[in-house]
Amino acid sequence: MWVVVFFNTGIVLYLVNASFKKLNLDEDDLIGGGKYPDFTGAWYTEVGATIFITTFIAATSSSIANVGSMAVKIALRYRDRGFTKDKKRTKKLL
């Protein structure tokens, strides 16, 4: 999974936005037809920001999902106890 995310985030964004003028590619080509011949300030502003946002979301989404799952489990347990903090009280049959 890591290899796929790395390829989609880093390599594909680089190839799509890179300009390979020495290879005589058209500007309409998907790969190598971008507007950045090198890593310039504009490249970092546009492509670098996209890579950062994608990486940040990938890094934090699993943690947010885990916290949400824990919150649902706690809420269901609290409801089972009749909205009390008594750990011995439950509606489950043993």
N, C-alpha and C positions, 0 to 999 in steps of 0.2 A: 504494500500500500504506500509505503514511504517513497518508493521509486516512482510510482505513478504520480503522486502529488508533486514531487520534485520536478518531474518532467513537465507536467502541465503548468506549474507555477513559474518555474525558472526558464527552462529551455524553450518552450513554445512562445512565451511572451517575448523572449529575446529574439528568436527567429522571425517572428511576425513584425516586430518593430525595427529590426536591423535593416540597413540599406547596403546591399552588396552591389555597388555600382560597377566594380571591376569585373563582375561576372556577367555584365550586360543583361540584367534582368529588368523586366518591365515594372513600372510602379504599381501596376494592377496585380502583380503576382502576390500570392498570399505569404509566401516565405521569401524574405529578402527584399521585399518591395516597400519597406518602411521608410520613415523619414529621418532616422538617426544613424549616421555613418559611424559614430563612435559614442562613447559614454560621455555625454555632455550634461550640462546643468539641466537642460530641458528634458533629456532622457530620464534623469533621476526624478524630476518633478512629475512626469507622467507615468513612465513604466515602473520606476522604483517605488513610487507611492502605491501603485497597483499590487506589486509584489509584496510590499509591507502589509497592506490591508488583508490580502489573501492569507499570508502567513500568520498574521495576528488572529484572524478568525479561526483558522485551522488549529492554532495552539490553544485557544480558549474555549472553543465550542464543546470539546469533550468534558472539560471541567464544569462548564455551565450545565451540561446535560446530567452529569453525576449529582450536582447539587440539587437540581430539580427533581431527580429521582428520589433522593433522600428526603426532600421536603414532602413529596407525595406519600412516601412510606410513613413518615412521622404523622402526617395528617390523618391517614387511614388508621394508624394505631391509636391516635388520640380519639377518633370517632368511635372506635371499637370499645374503648374504655369509658364511653359515655361522657366524653369531654371533661374527664377528671385526670388528676395526676397519679391516681392510685394504680400502682403497677400490678396489684393482685386482681383487680377488677377486669373482667373480660366477658364478651358475649360468645366466645368460641366454646364449643363443646370438646372436652378432652377425650 
